[in-house]
Amino acid sequence: DLAISVLIAFLWLVSTFVWAKALADIKVSTGASIIPGIQSCKAPGTACNFLSVTSMGILNVSVVFGLLNMILWAGNVWLIYKDTNLHN
């Protein structure tokens, strides 16, 4: 059914953008910018150093694949639309 396919493609698009936003928030929350907010790092005589964070490349790839999957869904919706009587 065309309506269900359109709905799924739309929900896939929305969920991809939500995941991309969540990934950006994860990167901010685990970056060097959090050190000034850590209470124990503010204690006198304490030095906090940010060494590194684990690579998040695979998470970036998951966002790209989500977007590519949405494009495939949109293509499927187009093909379903072309096969219905809605298209002349």
HTML snippet that shows the backbone in 3Dmol.js (N, CA, C, O; Angstrom):
<script src="https://3Dmol.org/build/3Dmol-min.js"></script>
<div id="view" style="width:600px;height:400px;position:relative"></div>
<script>
const pdb = `
ATOM      1  N   ASP A   1       0.839  -1.172   0.000  1.00  0.00           N
ATOM      2  CA  ASP A   1       0.000   0.000   0.000  1.00  0.00           C
ATOM      3  C   ASP A   1       0.894   1.250   0.000  1.00  0.00           C
ATOM      4  O   ASP A   1       1.893   1.321   0.717  1.00  0.00           O
ATOM      5  N   LEU A   2       0.513   2.210  -0.808  1.00  0.00           N
ATOM      6  CA  LEU A   2       1.314   3.420  -0.989  1.00  0.00           C
ATOM      7  C   LEU A   2       1.406   4.247   0.290  1.00  0.00           C
ATOM      8  O   LEU A   2       2.478   4.755   0.618  1.00  0.00           O
ATOM      9  N   ALA A   3       0.312   4.386   1.005  1.00  0.00           N
ATOM     10  CA  ALA A   3       0.305   5.216   2.217  1.00  0.00           C
ATOM     11  C   ALA A   3       1.240   4.649   3.281  1.00  0.00           C
ATOM     12  O   ALA A   3       1.939   5.405   3.956  1.00  0.00           O
ATOM     13  N   ILE A   4       1.259   3.353   3.433  1.00  0.00           N
ATOM     14  CA  ILE A   4       2.132   2.724   4.428  1.00  0.00           C
ATOM     15  C   ILE A   4       3.591   2.916   4.037  1.00  0.00           C
ATOM     16  O   ILE A   4       4.431   3.193   4.892  1.00  0.00           O
ATOM     17  N   SER A   5       3.899   2.771   2.749  1.00  0.00           N
ATOM     18  CA  SER A   5       5.278   2.955   2.295  1.00  0.00           C
ATOM     19  C   SER A   5       5.747   4.398   2.482  1.00  0.00           C
ATOM     20  O   SER A   5       6.889   4.640   2.874  1.00  0.00           O
ATOM     21  N   VAL A   6       4.870   5.342   2.203  1.00  0.00           N
ATOM     22  CA  VAL A   6       5.207   6.758   2.423  1.00  0.00           C
ATOM     23  C   VAL A   6       5.445   7.016   3.902  1.00  0.00           C
ATOM     24  O   VAL A   6       6.394   7.708   4.271  1.00  0.00           O
ATOM     25  N   LEU A   7       4.590   6.464   4.745  1.00  0.00           N
ATOM     26  CA  LEU A   7       4.746   6.644   6.182  1.00  0.00           C
ATOM     27  C   LEU A   7       6.063   6.045   6.676  1.00  0.00           C
ATOM     28  O   LEU A   7       6.759   6.665   7.480  1.00  0.00           O
ATOM     29  N   ILE A   8       6.404   4.868   6.213  1.00  0.00           N
ATOM     30  CA  ILE A   8       7.654   4.231   6.631  1.00  0.00           C
ATOM     31  C   ILE A   8       8.854   5.049   6.165  1.00  0.00           C
ATOM     32  O   ILE A   8       9.802   5.245   6.925  1.00  0.00           O
ATOM     33  N   ALA A   9       8.821   5.529   4.920  1.00  0.00           N
ATOM     34  CA  ALA A   9       9.929   6.346   4.414  1.00  0.00           C
ATOM     35  C   ALA A   9      10.069   7.623   5.242  1.00  0.00           C
ATOM     36  O   ALA A   9      11.184   8.029   5.570  1.00  0.00           O
ATOM     37  N   PHE A  10       8.954   8.254   5.579  1.00  0.00           N
ATOM     38  CA  PHE A  10       8.994   9.466   6.393  1.00  0.00           C
ATOM     39  C   PHE A  10       9.539   9.179   7.790  1.00  0.00           C
ATOM     40  O   PHE A  10      10.382   9.920   8.295  1.00  0.00           O
ATOM     41  N   LEU A  11       9.060   8.110   8.411  1.00  0.00           N
ATOM     42  CA  LEU A  11       9.540   7.760   9.747  1.00  0.00           C
ATOM     43  C   LEU A  11      11.020   7.399   9.720  1.00  0.00           C
ATOM     44  O   LEU A  11      11.742   7.689  10.674  1.00  0.00           O
ATOM     45  N   TRP A  12      11.480   6.774   8.647  1.00  0.00           N
ATOM     46  CA  TRP A  12      12.903   6.445   8.533  1.00  0.00           C
ATOM     47  C   TRP A  12      13.724   7.722   8.439  1.00  0.00           C
ATOM     48  O   TRP A  12      14.790   7.823   9.046  1.00  0.00           O
ATOM     49  N   LEU A  13      13.234   8.697   7.682  1.00  0.00           N
ATOM     50  CA  LEU A  13      13.916   9.983   7.562  1.00  0.00           C
ATOM     51  C   LEU A  13      13.991  10.674   8.919  1.00  0.00           C
ATOM     52  O   LEU A  13      15.051  11.160   9.313  1.00  0.00           O
ATOM     53  N   VAL A  14      12.880  10.718   9.626  1.00  0.00           N
ATOM     54  CA  VAL A  14      12.849  11.360  10.943  1.00  0.00           C
ATOM     55  C   VAL A  14      13.783  10.649  11.915  1.00  0.00           C
ATOM     56  O   VAL A  14      14.535  11.299  12.642  1.00  0.00           O
ATOM     57  N   SER A  15      13.741   9.317  11.932  1.00  0.00           N
ATOM     58  CA  SER A  15      14.587   8.582  12.870  1.00  0.00           C
ATOM     59  C   SER A  15      16.068   8.754  12.532  1.00  0.00           C
ATOM     60  O   SER A  15      16.904   8.761  13.435  1.00  0.00           O
ATOM     61  N   THR A  16      16.405   8.892  11.253  1.00  0.00           N
ATOM     62  CA  THR A  16      17.792   9.139  10.877  1.00  0.00           C
ATOM     63  C   THR A  16      18.258  10.484  11.409  1.00  0.00           C
ATOM     64  O   THR A  16      19.367  10.592  11.932  1.00  0.00           O
ATOM     65  N   PHE A  17      17.423  11.513  11.282  1.00  0.00           N
ATOM     66  CA  PHE A  17      17.793  12.827  11.793  1.00  0.00           C
ATOM     67  C   PHE A  17      17.868  12.847  13.317  1.00  0.00           C
ATOM     68  O   PHE A  17      18.725  13.519  13.890  1.00  0.00           O
ATOM     69  N   VAL A  18      16.981  12.118  13.965  1.00  0.00           N
ATOM     70  CA  VAL A  18      17.022  12.035  15.426  1.00  0.00           C
ATOM     71  C   VAL A  18      18.298  11.333  15.876  1.00  0.00           C
ATOM     72  O   VAL A  18      18.936  11.770  16.834  1.00  0.00           O
ATOM     73  N   TRP A  19      18.679  10.257  15.201  1.00  0.00           N
ATOM     74  CA  TRP A  19      19.915   9.553  15.544  1.00  0.00           C
ATOM     75  C   TRP A  19      21.127  10.443  15.295  1.00  0.00           C
ATOM     76  O   TRP A  19      22.068  10.435  16.089  1.00  0.00           O
ATOM     77  N   ALA A  20      21.121  11.209  14.206  1.00  0.00           N
ATOM     78  CA  ALA A  20      22.233  12.121  13.927  1.00  0.00           C
ATOM     79  C   ALA A  20      22.353  13.180  15.024  1.00  0.00           C
ATOM     80  O   ALA A  20      23.462  13.515  15.441  1.00  0.00           O
ATOM     81  N   LYS A  21      21.230  13.704  15.488  1.00  0.00           N
ATOM     82  CA  LYS A  21      21.245  14.688  16.584  1.00  0.00           C
ATOM     83  C   LYS A  21      21.739  14.052  17.875  1.00  0.00           C
ATOM     84  O   LYS A  21      22.523  14.658  18.605  1.00  0.00           O
ATOM     85  N   ALA A  22      21.286  12.832  18.164  1.00  0.00           N
ATOM     86  CA  ALA A  22      21.737  12.135  19.372  1.00  0.00           C
ATOM     87  C   ALA A  22      23.238  11.868  19.306  1.00  0.00           C
ATOM     88  O   ALA A  22      23.932  11.987  20.315  1.00  0.00           O
ATOM     89  N   LEU A  23      23.736  11.512  18.143  1.00  0.00           N
ATOM     90  CA  LEU A  23      25.166  11.269  17.979  1.00  0.00           C
ATOM     91  C   LEU A  23      25.957  12.557  18.212  1.00  0.00           C
ATOM     92  O   LEU A  23      27.008  12.537  18.853  1.00  0.00           O
ATOM     93  N   ALA A  24      25.457  13.662  17.697  1.00  0.00           N
ATOM     94  CA  ALA A  24      26.127  14.944  17.942  1.00  0.00           C
ATOM     95  C   ALA A  24      26.142  15.264  19.435  1.00  0.00           C
ATOM     96  O   ALA A  24      27.146  15.754  19.954  1.00  0.00           O
ATOM     97  N   ASP A  25      25.039  14.991  20.126  1.00  0.00           N
ATOM     98  CA  ASP A  25      24.983  15.222  21.578  1.00  0.00           C
ATOM     99  C   ASP A  25      25.954  14.315  22.322  1.00  0.00           C
ATOM    100  O   ASP A  25      26.577  14.739  23.295  1.00  0.00           O
ATOM    101  N   ILE A  26      26.087  13.076  21.875  1.00  0.00           N
ATOM    102  CA  ILE A  26      27.035  12.147  22.504  1.00  0.00           C
ATOM    103  C   ILE A  26      28.454  12.676  22.350  1.00  0.00           C
ATOM    104  O   ILE A  26      29.246  12.629  23.291  1.00  0.00           O
ATOM    105  N   LYS A  27      28.768  13.177  21.171  1.00  0.00           N
ATOM    106  CA  LYS A  27      30.114  13.710  20.930  1.00  0.00           C
ATOM    107  C   LYS A  27      30.406  14.912  21.827  1.00  0.00           C
ATOM    108  O   LYS A  27      31.513  15.049  22.348  1.00  0.00           O
ATOM    109  N   VAL A  28      29.413  15.778  22.006  1.00  0.00           N
ATOM    110  CA  VAL A  28      29.603  16.946  22.875  1.00  0.00           C
ATOM    111  C   VAL A  28      29.732  16.506  24.330  1.00  0.00           C
ATOM    112  O   VAL A  28      30.557  17.037  25.074  1.00  0.00           O
ATOM    113  N   SER A  29      28.917  15.537  24.731  1.00  0.00           N
ATOM    114  CA  SER A  29      28.907  15.091  26.124  1.00  0.00           C
ATOM    115  C   SER A  29      30.144  14.313  26.528  1.00  0.00           C
ATOM    116  O   SER A  29      30.436  14.188  27.717  1.00  0.00           O
ATOM    117  N   THR A  30      30.870  13.791  25.560  1.00  0.00           N
ATOM    118  CA  THR A  30      32.060  13.011  25.886  1.00  0.00           C
ATOM    119  C   THR A  30      33.343  13.699  25.427  1.00  0.00           C
ATOM    120  O   THR A  30      34.409  13.082  25.430  1.00  0.00           O
ATOM    121  N   GLY A  31      33.254  14.950  25.041  1.00  0.00           N
ATOM    122  CA  GLY A  31      34.422  15.677  24.558  1.00  0.00           C
ATOM    123  C   GLY A  31      35.148  16.404  25.681  1.00  0.00           C
ATOM    124  O   GLY A  31      34.756  16.338  26.847  1.00  0.00           O
ATOM    125  N   ALA A  32      36.206  17.091  25.303  1.00  0.00           N
ATOM    126  CA  ALA A  32      37.049  17.801  26.271  1.00  0.00           C
ATOM    127  C   ALA A  32      36.315  18.960  26.946  1.00  0.00           C
ATOM    128  O   ALA A  32      36.742  19.427  28.002  1.00  0.00           O
ATOM    129  N   SER A  33      35.237  19.422  26.360  1.00  0.00           N
ATOM    130  CA  SER A  33      34.512  20.561  26.924  1.00  0.00           C
ATOM    131  C   SER A  33      33.822  20.242  28.253  1.00  0.00           C
ATOM    132  O   SER A  33      33.352  21.159  28.927  1.00  0.00           O
ATOM    133  N   ILE A  34      33.750  18.978  28.643  1.00  0.00           N
ATOM    134  CA  ILE A  34      33.077  18.626  29.896  1.00  0.00           C
ATOM    135  C   ILE A  34      33.987  18.773  31.113  1.00  0.00           C
ATOM    136  O   ILE A  34      33.499  18.784  32.243  1.00  0.00           O
ATOM    137  N   ILE A  35      35.299  18.885  30.906  1.00  0.00           N
ATOM    138  CA  ILE A  35      36.237  18.931  32.036  1.00  0.00           C
ATOM    139  C   ILE A  35      35.967  20.099  32.983  1.00  0.00           C
ATOM    140  O   ILE A  35      35.984  19.899  34.198  1.00  0.00           O
ATOM    141  N   PRO A  36      35.719  21.311  32.477  1.00  0.00           N
ATOM    142  CA  PRO A  36      35.450  22.406  33.424  1.00  0.00           C
ATOM    143  C   PRO A  36      34.201  22.196  34.283  1.00  0.00           C
ATOM    144  O   PRO A  36      34.081  22.798  35.350  1.00  0.00           O
ATOM    145  N   GLY A  37      33.295  21.370  33.842  1.00  0.00           N
ATOM    146  CA  GLY A  37      32.074  21.131  34.600  1.00  0.00           C
ATOM    147  C   GLY A  37      32.176  20.032  35.631  1.00  0.00           C
ATOM    148  O   GLY A  37      31.247  19.846  36.417  1.00  0.00           O
ATOM    149  N   ILE A  38      33.273  19.296  35.655  1.00  0.00           N
ATOM    150  CA  ILE A  38      33.437  18.201  36.606  1.00  0.00           C
ATOM    151  C   ILE A  38      33.864  18.785  37.950  1.00  0.00           C
ATOM    152  O   ILE A  38      34.888  19.461  38.054  1.00  0.00           O
ATOM    153  N   GLN A  39      33.074  18.516  38.954  1.00  0.00           N
ATOM    154  CA  GLN A  39      33.285  19.121  40.276  1.00  0.00           C
ATOM    155  C   GLN A  39      34.649  18.735  40.872  1.00  0.00           C
ATOM    156  O   GLN A  39      35.326  19.583  41.452  1.00  0.00           O
ATOM    157  N   SER A  40      35.049  17.490  40.737  1.00  0.00           N
ATOM    158  CA  SER A  40      36.310  17.062  41.340  1.00  0.00           C
ATOM    159  C   SER A  40      37.521  17.689  40.646  1.00  0.00           C
ATOM    160  O   SER A  40      38.602  17.749  41.232  1.00  0.00           O
ATOM    161  N   CYS A  41      37.356  18.148  39.425  1.00  0.00           N
ATOM    162  CA  CYS A  41      38.465  18.808  38.718  1.00  0.00           C
ATOM    163  C   CYS A  41      38.653  20.252  39.182  1.00  0.00           C
ATOM    164  O   CYS A  41      39.673  20.877  38.887  1.00  0.00           O
ATOM    165  N   LYS A  42      37.665  20.778  39.908  1.00  0.00           N
ATOM    166  CA  LYS A  42      37.746  22.147  40.389  1.00  0.00           C
ATOM    167  C   LYS A  42      38.458  22.250  41.736  1.00  0.00           C
ATOM    168  O   LYS A  42      38.747  23.350  42.206  1.00  0.00           O
ATOM    169  N   ALA A  43      38.738  21.109  42.353  1.00  0.00           N
ATOM    170  CA  ALA A  43      39.380  21.102  43.671  1.00  0.00           C
ATOM    171  C   ALA A  43      40.800  21.657  43.566  1.00  0.00           C
ATOM    172  O   ALA A  43      41.485  21.424  42.570  1.00  0.00           O
ATOM    173  N   PRO A  44      41.244  22.392  44.593  1.00  0.00           N
ATOM    174  CA  PRO A  44      42.604  22.938  44.568  1.00  0.00           C
ATOM    175  C   PRO A  44      43.642  21.814  44.512  1.00  0.00           C
ATOM    176  O   PRO A  44      43.513  20.795  45.191  1.00  0.00           O
ATOM    177  N   GLY A  45      44.651  22.017  43.707  1.00  0.00           N
ATOM    178  CA  GLY A  45      45.728  21.045  43.577  1.00  0.00           C
ATOM    179  C   GLY A  45      45.394  19.874  42.688  1.00  0.00           C
ATOM    180  O   GLY A  45      46.168  18.920  42.608  1.00  0.00           O
ATOM    181  N   THR A  46      44.267  19.922  42.023  1.00  0.00           N
ATOM    182  CA  THR A  46      43.852  18.840  41.142  1.00  0.00           C
ATOM    183  C   THR A  46      43.991  19.288  39.696  1.00  0.00           C
ATOM    184  O   THR A  46      43.582  20.392  39.336  1.00  0.00           O
ATOM    185  N   ALA A  47      44.559  18.442  38.887  1.00  0.00           N
ATOM    186  CA  ALA A  47      44.680  18.724  37.457  1.00  0.00           C
ATOM    187  C   ALA A  47      43.997  17.611  36.675  1.00  0.00           C
ATOM    188  O   ALA A  47      44.324  16.436  36.844  1.00  0.00           O
ATOM    189  N   CYS A  48      43.068  17.970  35.838  1.00  0.00           N
ATOM    190  CA  CYS A  48      42.370  17.001  34.991  1.00  0.00           C
ATOM    191  C   CYS A  48      42.813  17.214  33.554  1.00  0.00           C
ATOM    192  O   CYS A  48      42.809  18.336  33.048  1.00  0.00           O
ATOM    193  N   ASN A  49      43.188  16.140  32.913  1.00  0.00           N
ATOM    194  CA  ASN A  49      43.625  16.191  31.523  1.00  0.00           C
ATOM    195  C   ASN A  49      42.720  15.319  30.672  1.00  0.00           C
ATOM    196  O   ASN A  49      42.312  14.232  31.080  1.00  0.00           O
ATOM    197  N   PHE A  50      42.420  15.807  29.502  1.00  0.00           N
ATOM    198  CA  PHE A  50      41.621  15.051  28.545  1.00  0.00           C
ATOM    199  C   PHE A  50      42.578  14.360  27.594  1.00  0.00           C
ATOM    200  O   PHE A  50      43.297  15.022  26.845  1.00  0.00           O
ATOM    201  N   LEU A  51      42.595  13.040  27.615  1.00  0.00           N
ATOM    202  CA  LEU A  51      43.510  12.298  26.761  1.00  0.00           C
ATOM    203  C   LEU A  51      42.917  12.062  25.378  1.00  0.00           C
ATOM    204  O   LEU A  51      43.456  12.536  24.378  1.00  0.00           O
ATOM    205  N   SER A  52      41.833  11.347  25.322  1.00  0.00           N
ATOM    206  CA  SER A  52      41.204  11.072  24.026  1.00  0.00           C
ATOM    207  C   SER A  52      39.824  10.477  24.261  1.00  0.00           C
ATOM    208  O   SER A  52      39.446  10.145  25.385  1.00  0.00           O
ATOM    209  N   VAL A  53      39.107  10.357  23.197  1.00  0.00           N
ATOM    210  CA  VAL A  53      37.818   9.683  23.239  1.00  0.00           C
ATOM    211  C   VAL A  53      37.848   8.607  22.151  1.00  0.00           C
ATOM    212  O   VAL A  53      38.515   8.765  21.128  1.00  0.00           O
ATOM    213  N   THR A  54      37.145   7.551  22.374  1.00  0.00           N
ATOM    214  CA  THR A  54      37.100   6.469  21.405  1.00  0.00           C
ATOM    215  C   THR A  54      36.560   6.985  20.078  1.00  0.00           C
ATOM    216  O   THR A  54      35.666   7.830  20.044  1.00  0.00           O
ATOM    217  N   SER A  55      37.104   6.473  19.003  1.00  0.00           N
ATOM    218  CA  SER A  55      36.663   6.879  17.670  1.00  0.00           C
ATOM    219  C   SER A  55      35.183   6.569  17.481  1.00  0.00           C
ATOM    220  O   SER A  55      34.716   5.484  17.827  1.00  0.00           O
ATOM    221  N   MET A  56      34.472   7.510  16.942  1.00  0.00           N
ATOM    222  CA  MET A  56      33.043   7.327  16.696  1.00  0.00           C
ATOM    223  C   MET A  56      32.748   7.228  15.214  1.00  0.00           C
ATOM    224  O   MET A  56      31.633   7.506  14.772  1.00  0.00           O
ATOM    225  N   GLY A  57      33.749   6.832  14.450  1.00  0.00           N
ATOM    226  CA  GLY A  57      33.574   6.721  13.003  1.00  0.00           C
ATOM    227  C   GLY A  57      32.484   5.758  12.605  1.00  0.00           C
ATOM    228  O   GLY A  57      31.733   6.023  11.666  1.00  0.00           O
ATOM    229  N   ILE A  58      32.384   4.638  13.308  1.00  0.00           N
ATOM    230  CA  ILE A  58      31.363   3.655  12.968  1.00  0.00           C
ATOM    231  C   ILE A  58      29.962   4.211  13.236  1.00  0.00           C
ATOM    232  O   ILE A  58      29.008   3.846  12.549  1.00  0.00           O
ATOM    233  N   LEU A  59      29.837   5.087  14.230  1.00  0.00           N
ATOM    234  CA  LEU A  59      28.541   5.720  14.485  1.00  0.00           C
ATOM    235  C   LEU A  59      28.189   6.698  13.372  1.00  0.00           C
ATOM    236  O   LEU A  59      27.029   6.803  12.973  1.00  0.00           O
ATOM    237  N   ASN A  60      29.198   7.416  12.871  1.00  0.00           N
ATOM    238  CA  ASN A  60      28.953   8.295  11.724  1.00  0.00           C
ATOM    239  C   ASN A  60      28.494   7.496  10.513  1.00  0.00           C
ATOM    240  O   ASN A  60      27.612   7.927   9.770  1.00  0.00           O
ATOM    241  N   VAL A  61      29.098   6.333  10.324  1.00  0.00           N
ATOM    242  CA  VAL A  61      28.711   5.466   9.210  1.00  0.00           C
ATOM    243  C   VAL A  61      27.261   5.014   9.378  1.00  0.00           C
ATOM    244  O   VAL A  61      26.529   4.903   8.395  1.00  0.00           O
ATOM    245  N   SER A  62      26.847   4.755  10.607  1.00  0.00           N
ATOM    246  CA  SER A  62      25.465   4.319  10.829  1.00  0.00           C
ATOM    247  C   SER A  62      24.471   5.408  10.433  1.00  0.00           C
ATOM    248  O   SER A  62      23.387   5.100   9.937  1.00  0.00           O
ATOM    249  N   VAL A  63      24.821   6.670  10.643  1.00  0.00           N
ATOM    250  CA  VAL A  63      23.950   7.772  10.224  1.00  0.00           C
ATOM    251  C   VAL A  63      23.881   7.829   8.701  1.00  0.00           C
ATOM    252  O   VAL A  63      22.803   8.014   8.135  1.00  0.00           O
ATOM    253  N   VAL A  64      25.015   7.673   8.042  1.00  0.00           N
ATOM    254  CA  VAL A  64      25.046   7.700   6.578  1.00  0.00           C
ATOM    255  C   VAL A  64      24.226   6.545   6.004  1.00  0.00           C
ATOM    256  O   VAL A  64      23.457   6.738   5.062  1.00  0.00           O
ATOM    257  N   PHE A  65      24.385   5.347   6.566  1.00  0.00           N
ATOM    258  CA  PHE A  65      23.607   4.220   6.080  1.00  0.00           C
ATOM    259  C   PHE A  65      22.112   4.404   6.348  1.00  0.00           C
ATOM    260  O   PHE A  65      21.283   3.968   5.549  1.00  0.00           O
ATOM    261  N   GLY A  66      21.766   5.039   7.452  1.00  0.00           N
ATOM    262  CA  GLY A  66      20.360   5.342   7.709  1.00  0.00           C
ATOM    263  C   GLY A  66      19.787   6.261   6.651  1.00  0.00           C
ATOM    264  O   GLY A  66      18.661   6.062   6.194  1.00  0.00           O
ATOM    265  N   LEU A  67      20.553   7.263   6.262  1.00  0.00           N
ATOM    266  CA  LEU A  67      20.103   8.185   5.225  1.00  0.00           C
ATOM    267  C   LEU A  67      20.008   7.476   3.875  1.00  0.00           C
ATOM    268  O   LEU A  67      19.054   7.690   3.128  1.00  0.00           O
ATOM    269  N   LEU A  68      20.986   6.639   3.562  1.00  0.00           N
ATOM    270  CA  LEU A  68      20.928   5.882   2.305  1.00  0.00           C
ATOM    271  C   LEU A  68      19.732   4.932   2.289  1.00  0.00           C
ATOM    272  O   LEU A  68      19.094   4.753   1.252  1.00  0.00           O
ATOM    273  N   ASN A  69      19.430   4.329   3.426  1.00  0.00           N
ATOM    274  CA  ASN A  69      18.274   3.444   3.513  1.00  0.00           C
ATOM    275  C   ASN A  69      16.988   4.220   3.281  1.00  0.00           C
ATOM    276  O   ASN A  69      16.070   3.719   2.632  1.00  0.00           O
ATOM    277  N   MET A  70      16.915   5.440   3.806  1.00  0.00           N
ATOM    278  CA  MET A  70      15.732   6.266   3.581  1.00  0.00           C
ATOM    279  C   MET A  70      15.590   6.596   2.097  1.00  0.00           C
ATOM    280  O   MET A  70      14.477   6.625   1.573  1.00  0.00           O
ATOM    281  N   ILE A  71      16.713   6.844   1.416  1.00  0.00           N
ATOM    282  CA  ILE A  71      16.666   7.123  -0.018  1.00  0.00           C
ATOM    283  C   ILE A  71      16.140   5.906  -0.779  1.00  0.00           C
ATOM    284  O   ILE A  71      15.374   6.050  -1.732  1.00  0.00           O
ATOM    285  N   LEU A  72      16.554   4.703  -0.356  1.00  0.00           N
ATOM    286  CA  LEU A  72      16.030   3.490  -0.980  1.00  0.00           C
ATOM    287  C   LEU A  72      14.522   3.358  -0.761  1.00  0.00           C
ATOM    288  O   LEU A  72      13.788   2.977  -1.674  1.00  0.00           O
ATOM    289  N   TRP A  73      14.065   3.675   0.451  1.00  0.00           N
ATOM    290  CA  TRP A  73      12.633   3.636   0.736  1.00  0.00           C
ATOM    291  C   TRP A  73      11.893   4.628  -0.140  1.00  0.00           C
ATOM    292  O   TRP A  73      10.829   4.314  -0.673  1.00  0.00           O
ATOM    293  N   ALA A  74      12.453   5.833  -0.295  1.00  0.00           N
ATOM    294  CA  ALA A  74      11.809   6.838  -1.140  1.00  0.00           C
ATOM    295  C   ALA A  74      11.734   6.349  -2.588  1.00  0.00           C
ATOM    296  O   ALA A  74      10.733   6.575  -3.268  1.00  0.00           O
ATOM    297  N   GLY A  75      12.783   5.684  -3.055  1.00  0.00           N
ATOM    298  CA  GLY A  75      12.752   5.113  -4.398  1.00  0.00           C
ATOM    299  C   GLY A  75      11.682   4.047  -4.529  1.00  0.00           C
ATOM    300  O   GLY A  75      11.002   3.960  -5.551  1.00  0.00           O
ATOM    301  N   ASN A  76      11.537   3.238  -3.493  1.00  0.00           N
ATOM    302  CA  ASN A  76      10.475   2.214  -3.505  1.00  0.00           C
ATOM    303  C   ASN A  76       9.099   2.859  -3.530  1.00  0.00           C
ATOM    304  O   ASN A  76       8.202   2.383  -4.225  1.00  0.00           O
ATOM    305  N   VAL A  77       8.928   3.931  -2.782  1.00  0.00           N
ATOM    306  CA  VAL A  77       7.644   4.641  -2.781  1.00  0.00           C
ATOM    307  C   VAL A  77       7.353   5.167  -4.180  1.00  0.00           C
ATOM    308  O   VAL A  77       6.219   5.084  -4.652  1.00  0.00           O
ATOM    309  N   TRP A  78       8.367   5.707  -4.841  1.00  0.00           N
ATOM    310  CA  TRP A  78       8.182   6.219  -6.196  1.00  0.00           C
ATOM    311  C   TRP A  78       7.756   5.093  -7.142  1.00  0.00           C
ATOM    312  O   TRP A  78       6.853   5.276  -7.958  1.00  0.00           O
ATOM    313  N   LEU A  79       8.398   3.942  -7.032  1.00  0.00           N
ATOM    314  CA  LEU A  79       8.038   2.829  -7.903  1.00  0.00           C
ATOM    315  C   LEU A  79       6.620   2.325  -7.618  1.00  0.00           C
ATOM    316  O   LEU A  79       5.883   1.979  -8.542  1.00  0.00           O
ATOM    317  N   ILE A  80       6.247   2.285  -6.348  1.00  0.00           N
ATOM    318  CA  ILE A  80       4.874   1.884  -6.014  1.00  0.00           C
ATOM    319  C   ILE A  80       3.886   2.896  -6.573  1.00  0.00           C
ATOM    320  O   ILE A  80       2.848   2.520  -7.117  1.00  0.00           O
ATOM    321  N   TYR A  81       4.204   4.174  -6.442  1.00  0.00           N
ATOM    322  CA  TYR A  81       3.342   5.231  -6.969  1.00  0.00           C
ATOM    323  C   TYR A  81       3.172   5.081  -8.480  1.00  0.00           C
ATOM    324  O   TYR A  81       2.072   5.249  -9.006  1.00  0.00           O
ATOM    325  N   LYS A  82       4.266   4.762  -9.172  1.00  0.00           N
ATOM    326  CA  LYS A  82       4.198   4.619 -10.629  1.00  0.00           C
ATOM    327  C   LYS A  82       3.329   3.424 -11.039  1.00  0.00           C
ATOM    328  O   LYS A  82       2.749   3.424 -12.124  1.00  0.00           O
ATOM    329  N   ASP A  83       3.237   2.413 -10.178  1.00  0.00           N
ATOM    330  CA  ASP A  83       2.456   1.222 -10.500  1.00  0.00           C
ATOM    331  C   ASP A  83       0.984   1.324 -10.103  1.00  0.00           C
ATOM    332  O   ASP A  83       0.200   0.421 -10.397  1.00  0.00           O
ATOM    333  N   THR A  84       0.606   2.407  -9.444  1.00  0.00           N
ATOM    334  CA  THR A  84      -0.792   2.566  -9.038  1.00  0.00           C
ATOM    335  C   THR A  84      -1.556   3.384 -10.066  1.00  0.00           C
ATOM    336  O   THR A  84      -0.974   3.940 -10.997  1.00  0.00           O
ATOM    337  N   ASN A  85      -2.854   3.449  -9.883  1.00  0.00           N
ATOM    338  CA  ASN A  85      -3.676   4.255 -10.784  1.00  0.00           C
ATOM    339  C   ASN A  85      -3.626   5.751 -10.432  1.00  0.00           C
ATOM    340  O   ASN A  85      -4.285   6.561 -11.085  1.00  0.00           O
ATOM    341  N   LEU A  86      -2.856   6.117  -9.412  1.00  0.00           N
ATOM    342  CA  LEU A  86      -2.696   7.538  -9.067  1.00  0.00           C
ATOM    343  C   LEU A  86      -1.829   8.260 -10.095  1.00  0.00           C
ATOM    344  O   LEU A  86      -1.901   9.480 -10.242  1.00  0.00           O
ATOM    345  N   HIS A  87      -1.010   7.487 -10.799  1.00  0.00           N
ATOM    346  CA  HIS A  87      -0.109   8.037 -11.800  1.00  0.00           C
ATOM    347  C   HIS A  87      -0.698   7.785 -13.196  1.00  0.00           C
ATOM    348  O   HIS A  87      -1.118   6.670 -13.507  1.00  0.00           O
ATOM    349  N   ASN A  88      -0.723   8.815 -14.017  1.00  0.00           N
ATOM    350  CA  ASN A  88      -1.299   8.642 -15.360  1.00  0.00           C
ATOM    351  C   ASN A  88      -0.275   8.090 -16.318  1.00  0.00           C
ATOM    352  O   ASN A  88      -0.579   7.880 -17.493  1.00  0.00           O
TER     353      ASN A  88
END
`;
const viewer = $3Dmol.createViewer("view");
viewer.addModel(pdb, "pdb");
viewer.setStyle({}, {cartoon: {color: "spectrum"}});
viewer.zoomTo();
viewer.render();
</script>
